[in-house]
Amino acid sequence: MEFLHHLIEYTAQNWYTVILSFIVVMAVLNFATSKLEGELVVIWKKLKLPDWVRGGTFDAISSSLPELLTVFVWLMSFWAAGLEIWIWTVSGSAIFNILIIPFFSILAYKWVKKISPEKSGVNRDTIFYLFSIIVFLLWLYFWDLLIMSICLIWVYFWYLFVLFLDTEKNKKLSKKLVNEAFEEVKNTKISYWTIFYSLVLIYLWVEVAVACASFVWENLWISAMVVSLVILAAVTSIPDTLLSVKSAKKWMINASLSNAVGSNIFDICIWLWVPIFIWVAFLWLNPKVDFAQNAPIFVFLVASVIFYYWILQKKNIKKIDSLWFLMFYLWFLGYLVRISV
């Protein structure tokens, strides 16, 4: 581990090592997500799950765990300045996921003339995601850690329970298709070793990416807020993005879009409150966030959900519609540039 730590530190020595390291680990990440996606497809078919359930759970959680471990360790070391960075990173990652992942997924989808994601899945995921954001914002405003932590966990398990009910319903309504998918992988063994080393490689990506982001922060004098909302958020969301793009290329647009929202629900309900609970309950610390100062970011967070829902409610989504997601994200970046100068 000490060798790995020194190796990661070396990746951020200068601009040449940062750029070279980024290119190398991007190739490694692409390999890891390809392997992971292949195993998740096998699991999905063996368990007879709808593709949107797989995207919202297996894809979302597996691609979020490595970033959770990396940023969690980092924040435990720098708790005094860490809470706002934690909030900014989660918020930026959520905005990135719900705008950039659909942008790339729609572009990568093979069917050119018509893209029609399942509306019930979009409605369900959007409602739970919006509800988790509301609980999250109430938590920040009133700062009642115990009640809000319980509410966030309850929201996530409620979400999983609804997915379970939808899965059982889908098995009855699409019994033939479900059985055909199961027969495809009936004799295929799940490689847990492949899943393990894929997650390790994703973890390595996040470690190197965070080190490179820290180098950019220190050398370009960019504010911590912009680094967290844009750079850290983006590098921790790239595994989700690659998984979604690979699903979209295989015609699984529902899994691709559900991964974007499912990752956000997991991040807010599970990833967000864990370090704060440890800070308060075990370390007797009481870090807080200035709600009023960060209100514009939270407005963008809510607006991005409404925008996502509005675009996906169209009957015939075309590839050119993906540009709306990109334009909204560029608007968000423009706002950050304006307040930073």
C-alpha positions as CSV (number, residue, x, y, z in Angstrom):
1,M,0.0,0.0,0.0
2,E,2.9,2.4,0.7
3,F,4.3,1.7,-2.7
4,L,0.9,2.5,-4.3
5,H,0.7,5.7,-2.2
6,H,4.1,6.9,-3.5
7,L,3.2,5.9,-7.0
8,I,0.0,7.9,-6.9
9,E,1.8,10.9,-5.4
10,Y,4.3,10.7,-8.3
11,T,1.5,11.0,-10.9
12,A,0.9,14.6,-9.7
13,Q,4.5,15.9,-9.8
14,N,4.1,18.2,-12.8
15,W,1.9,18.8,-15.8
16,Y,3.5,16.1,-17.9
17,T,3.0,13.4,-15.3
18,V,-0.6,14.6,-14.7
19,I,-1.5,14.5,-18.4
20,L,0.3,11.2,-19.0
21,S,-1.2,9.6,-15.8
22,F,-4.7,10.8,-16.8
23,I,-4.4,9.2,-20.3
24,V,-3.1,5.9,-18.9
25,V,-5.7,5.5,-16.2
26,M,-8.5,6.5,-18.6
27,A,-7.4,3.5,-20.7
28,V,-7.4,1.3,-17.6
29,L,-10.8,2.6,-16.6
30,N,-12.2,1.9,-20.0
31,F,-10.9,-1.7,-19.7
32,A,-12.3,-2.1,-16.1
33,T,-15.8,-0.8,-16.9
34,S,-16.0,-3.0,-20.0
35,K,-15.2,-6.1,-17.8
36,L,-17.5,-4.9,-15.1
37,E,-20.4,-4.2,-17.5
38,G,-20.1,-7.7,-19.0
39,E,-20.4,-9.4,-15.6
40,L,-23.3,-7.1,-14.5
41,V,-25.2,-8.2,-17.6
42,V,-24.7,-11.8,-16.7
43,I,-25.9,-11.1,-13.1
44,W,-28.9,-9.1,-14.4
45,K,-30.0,-11.9,-16.7
46,K,-29.5,-14.7,-14.2
47,L,-31.6,-12.8,-11.6
48,K,-34.2,-12.0,-14.2
49,L,-34.1,-8.3,-13.5
50,P,-35.4,-5.6,-15.9
51,D,-32.5,-3.6,-17.4
52,W,-33.6,-0.4,-15.6
53,V,-33.4,-2.2,-12.2
54,R,-29.9,-3.3,-13.0
55,G,-28.9,0.2,-14.0
56,G,-30.3,1.8,-10.9
57,T,-28.8,-0.7,-8.5
58,F,-25.9,-2.9,-9.6
59,D,-24.4,-0.4,-12.0
60,A,-25.0,2.6,-9.8
61,I,-23.6,1.1,-6.6
62,S,-20.7,-0.7,-8.1
63,S,-19.4,2.4,-9.9
64,S,-20.0,4.6,-6.8
65,L,-18.3,2.4,-4.2
66,P,-14.7,3.1,-5.3
67,E,-15.2,6.9,-5.3
68,L,-17.0,6.6,-1.9
69,L,-13.9,4.9,-0.4
70,T,-11.5,7.3,-1.8
71,V,-13.2,10.6,-0.9
72,F,-14.3,9.1,2.5
73,V,-10.7,8.4,3.5
74,W,-9.7,11.9,2.2
75,L,-12.4,13.7,4.2
76,M,-11.7,11.7,7.4
77,S,-8.2,13.2,7.2
78,F,-9.3,16.8,6.5
79,W,-12.6,17.0,8.2
80,A,-12.2,20.7,9.2
81,A,-12.4,21.9,5.6
82,G,-14.0,18.8,4.2
83,L,-17.8,19.1,4.7
84,E,-18.4,21.8,2.2
85,I,-16.1,20.1,-0.3
86,W,-18.1,16.9,0.3
87,I,-21.4,18.6,-0.3
88,W,-20.0,20.4,-3.4
89,T,-18.6,17.2,-4.8
90,V,-21.9,15.2,-4.3
91,S,-23.9,18.1,-5.7
92,G,-21.6,18.5,-8.7
93,S,-21.5,14.8,-9.4
94,A,-25.3,14.7,-9.2
95,I,-25.6,17.5,-11.8
96,F,-23.0,15.9,-14.0
97,N,-24.7,12.5,-13.9
98,I,-28.2,13.6,-14.7
99,L,-27.1,15.9,-17.6
100,I,-23.9,14.5,-19.1
101,I,-24.7,10.8,-18.8
102,P,-28.0,11.2,-20.7
103,F,-26.1,13.3,-23.3
104,F,-23.6,10.6,-24.0
105,S,-26.0,7.7,-23.7
106,I,-28.5,9.1,-26.2
107,L,-25.6,9.8,-28.6
108,A,-24.2,6.3,-28.1
109,Y,-27.6,4.6,-28.6
110,K,-27.7,2.7,-31.9
111,W,-31.2,3.4,-32.8
112,V,-31.1,6.6,-34.8
113,K,-34.7,7.6,-35.5
114,K,-36.4,7.1,-32.2
115,I,-35.3,6.7,-28.6
116,S,-38.1,5.8,-26.2
117,P,-37.0,5.0,-22.6
118,E,-39.6,3.4,-20.4
119,K,-41.7,6.3,-19.0
120,S,-42.7,4.5,-15.8
121,G,-39.0,3.9,-14.9
122,V,-38.2,7.5,-15.6
123,N,-41.1,8.7,-13.4
124,R,-40.2,6.4,-10.6
125,D,-36.5,7.2,-10.5
126,T,-37.2,11.0,-10.8
127,I,-39.7,11.0,-7.9
128,F,-37.3,9.1,-5.6
129,Y,-34.4,11.3,-6.6
130,L,-36.3,14.5,-6.1
131,F,-37.6,13.3,-2.8
132,S,-34.0,12.4,-1.7
133,I,-32.9,15.9,-2.7
134,I,-35.7,17.5,-0.6
135,V,-34.7,15.4,2.4
136,F,-31.1,16.4,1.8
137,L,-31.8,20.1,1.7
138,L,-34.0,20.0,4.8
139,W,-31.2,18.2,6.5
140,L,-28.7,21.0,5.6
141,Y,-31.2,23.7,6.5
142,F,-32.3,22.4,9.9
143,W,-29.2,20.3,10.6
144,D,-31.1,17.5,12.5
145,L,-28.6,14.8,11.8
146,L,-30.3,11.8,13.4
147,I,-33.8,12.3,11.9
148,M,-32.5,13.2,8.5
149,S,-30.1,10.3,8.4
150,I,-32.9,7.9,9.2
151,C,-35.1,9.5,6.5
152,L,-32.3,9.2,3.9
153,I,-31.8,5.5,4.7
154,W,-35.5,5.0,4.7
155,V,-35.8,6.7,1.2
156,Y,-33.1,4.4,-0.2
157,F,-34.6,1.2,1.1
158,W,-38.1,2.3,0.0
159,Y,-36.6,2.8,-3.5
160,L,-35.1,-0.7,-3.4
161,F,-38.4,-2.1,-2.3
162,V,-40.3,-0.4,-5.1
163,L,-37.7,-1.8,-7.6
164,F,-38.3,-5.2,-6.1
165,L,-42.1,-4.9,-6.7
166,D,-41.6,-3.6,-10.2
167,T,-39.2,-6.6,-10.9
168,E,-41.8,-9.1,-9.8
169,K,-44.4,-7.4,-11.9
170,N,-42.1,-7.4,-14.9
171,K,-41.4,-11.1,-14.5
172,K,-45.2,-11.8,-15.0
173,L,-45.8,-9.3,-17.8
174,S,-42.7,-10.2,-19.8
175,K,-42.2,-13.8,-18.8
176,K,-41.1,-14.9,-22.3
177,L,-38.4,-12.2,-22.7
178,V,-37.2,-12.7,-19.1
179,N,-36.8,-16.5,-19.7
180,E,-35.1,-16.0,-23.0
181,A,-32.5,-13.6,-21.4
182,F,-32.0,-16.2,-18.6
183,E,-31.4,-19.0,-21.1
184,E,-28.7,-16.9,-22.7
185,V,-26.6,-17.0,-19.6
186,K,-27.9,-20.1,-17.9
187,N,-24.6,-21.9,-18.2
188,T,-22.4,-18.8,-17.9
189,K,-20.5,-18.6,-14.6
190,I,-20.2,-15.2,-12.8
191,S,-16.6,-14.2,-12.5
192,Y,-16.4,-12.6,-9.0
193,W,-12.6,-12.2,-9.6
194,T,-13.4,-10.0,-12.7
195,I,-15.8,-7.9,-10.6
196,F,-13.2,-7.6,-7.9
197,Y,-10.3,-6.4,-10.0
198,S,-12.6,-4.2,-12.0
199,L,-13.6,-2.4,-8.8
200,V,-9.9,-2.2,-7.7
201,L,-9.0,-0.6,-11.1
202,I,-11.9,1.9,-10.8
203,Y,-10.6,2.7,-7.3
204,L,-7.1,3.3,-8.7
205,W,-8.7,5.6,-11.3
206,V,-10.4,7.7,-8.6
207,E,-7.2,7.9,-6.5
208,V,-5.1,9.1,-9.4
209,A,-7.8,11.4,-10.6
210,V,-8.2,13.0,-7.2
211,A,-4.4,13.5,-7.0
212,C,-4.4,15.1,-10.4
213,A,-7.3,17.3,-9.4
214,S,-5.4,18.5,-6.3
215,F,-2.4,19.4,-8.5
216,V,-4.7,21.5,-10.8
217,W,-6.2,23.1,-7.8
218,E,-2.9,24.1,-6.3
219,N,-1.3,25.3,-9.5
220,L,-4.1,27.2,-11.2
221,W,-5.4,28.8,-8.0
222,I,-8.9,27.6,-8.7
223,S,-11.4,27.9,-5.8
224,A,-12.1,24.8,-3.8
225,M,-15.8,25.2,-4.7
226,V,-15.1,25.1,-8.5
227,V,-12.7,22.2,-8.1
228,S,-15.2,20.2,-6.1
229,L,-18.3,21.0,-8.2
230,V,-16.5,20.5,-11.6
231,I,-13.2,18.6,-11.4
232,L,-13.7,16.2,-8.5
233,A,-17.4,15.7,-9.4
234,A,-16.5,14.9,-13.0
235,V,-13.6,12.5,-12.3
236,T,-15.7,10.5,-9.7
237,S,-18.6,10.3,-12.2
238,I,-16.6,9.1,-15.2
239,P,-17.0,5.4,-14.2
240,D,-20.8,5.8,-14.1
241,T,-20.6,7.6,-17.5
242,L,-18.6,4.8,-19.2
243,L,-20.9,2.1,-17.8
244,S,-24.0,3.9,-19.1
245,V,-22.4,4.5,-22.5
246,K,-21.5,0.8,-22.8
247,S,-25.1,-0.1,-21.9
248,A,-26.5,2.3,-24.4
249,K,-24.3,0.8,-27.2
250,K,-25.9,-2.5,-26.4
251,W,-29.5,-1.1,-26.8
252,M,-30.1,-1.0,-23.1
253,I,-31.1,2.7,-22.8
254,N,-33.2,2.1,-19.7
255,A,-30.2,0.7,-17.8
256,S,-28.1,3.6,-19.1
257,L,-30.5,6.3,-17.8
258,S,-31.4,4.5,-14.6
259,N,-27.7,4.3,-13.7
260,A,-27.5,8.1,-13.8
261,V,-30.4,8.6,-11.4
262,G,-29.7,5.5,-9.3
263,S,-26.1,6.7,-8.7
264,N,-27.4,10.0,-7.5
265,I,-30.0,8.4,-5.2
266,F,-27.2,6.2,-3.7
267,D,-24.8,9.1,-3.4
268,I,-27.3,11.3,-1.5
269,C,-29.0,8.7,0.6
270,I,-25.9,6.6,1.5
271,W,-22.6,8.2,0.4
272,L,-23.4,11.7,1.7
273,W,-24.4,11.2,5.3
274,V,-22.0,8.4,6.4
275,P,-18.9,10.7,7.1
276,I,-21.1,13.4,8.7
277,F,-22.7,10.8,11.0
278,I,-19.2,9.5,12.0
279,W,-18.0,13.1,12.5
280,V,-20.9,13.9,14.9
281,A,-21.7,10.6,16.5
282,F,-18.2,9.2,17.1
283,L,-15.7,12.1,16.7
284,W,-17.9,14.6,18.5
285,L,-17.4,17.2,15.8
286,N,-20.0,19.6,14.6
287,P,-19.2,20.8,11.0
288,K,-21.9,22.8,9.3
289,V,-22.6,24.3,5.9
290,D,-23.7,27.8,5.1
291,F,-27.1,27.0,3.4
292,A,-27.8,30.5,2.1
293,Q,-24.3,30.8,0.5
294,N,-24.8,27.5,-1.4
295,A,-28.4,28.1,-2.3
296,P,-27.7,28.8,-6.0
297,I,-26.0,25.4,-6.3
298,F,-29.0,23.7,-4.8
299,V,-31.3,25.5,-7.2
300,F,-29.2,24.1,-10.1
301,L,-29.4,20.6,-8.4
302,V,-33.3,20.7,-8.3
303,A,-33.6,22.4,-11.8
304,S,-31.4,19.7,-13.4
305,V,-33.9,17.0,-12.1
306,I,-36.9,18.9,-13.5
307,F,-35.1,19.4,-16.8
308,Y,-34.1,15.7,-17.1
309,Y,-37.7,14.7,-16.5
310,W,-39.1,17.2,-19.0
311,I,-36.8,16.1,-21.8
312,L,-37.4,12.4,-21.3
313,Q,-41.2,12.8,-21.3
314,K,-41.1,13.5,-25.0
315,K,-42.7,10.8,-27.1
316,N,-39.9,10.6,-29.7
317,I,-36.5,11.6,-28.4
318,K,-34.0,12.2,-31.1
319,K,-30.2,12.3,-30.8
320,I,-30.2,16.0,-31.4
321,D,-32.3,16.4,-28.1
322,S,-29.2,15.2,-26.2
323,L,-27.7,18.7,-26.9
324,W,-30.2,20.2,-24.5
325,F,-28.5,18.3,-21.6
326,L,-25.1,19.6,-22.7
327,M,-26.4,23.1,-23.0
328,F,-27.8,23.0,-19.5
329,Y,-24.5,21.8,-18.1
330,L,-22.6,24.5,-20.0
331,W,-25.0,27.0,-18.4
332,F,-24.1,25.6,-15.0
333,L,-20.4,25.9,-15.8
334,G,-20.9,29.4,-17.0
335,Y,-22.5,30.3,-13.7
336,L,-19.5,28.9,-11.8
337,V,-17.1,30.9,-14.0
338,R,-19.1,34.1,-13.4
339,I,-19.0,33.8,-9.6
340,S,-15.4,32.8,-9.6
341,V,-13.9,35.8,-11.4
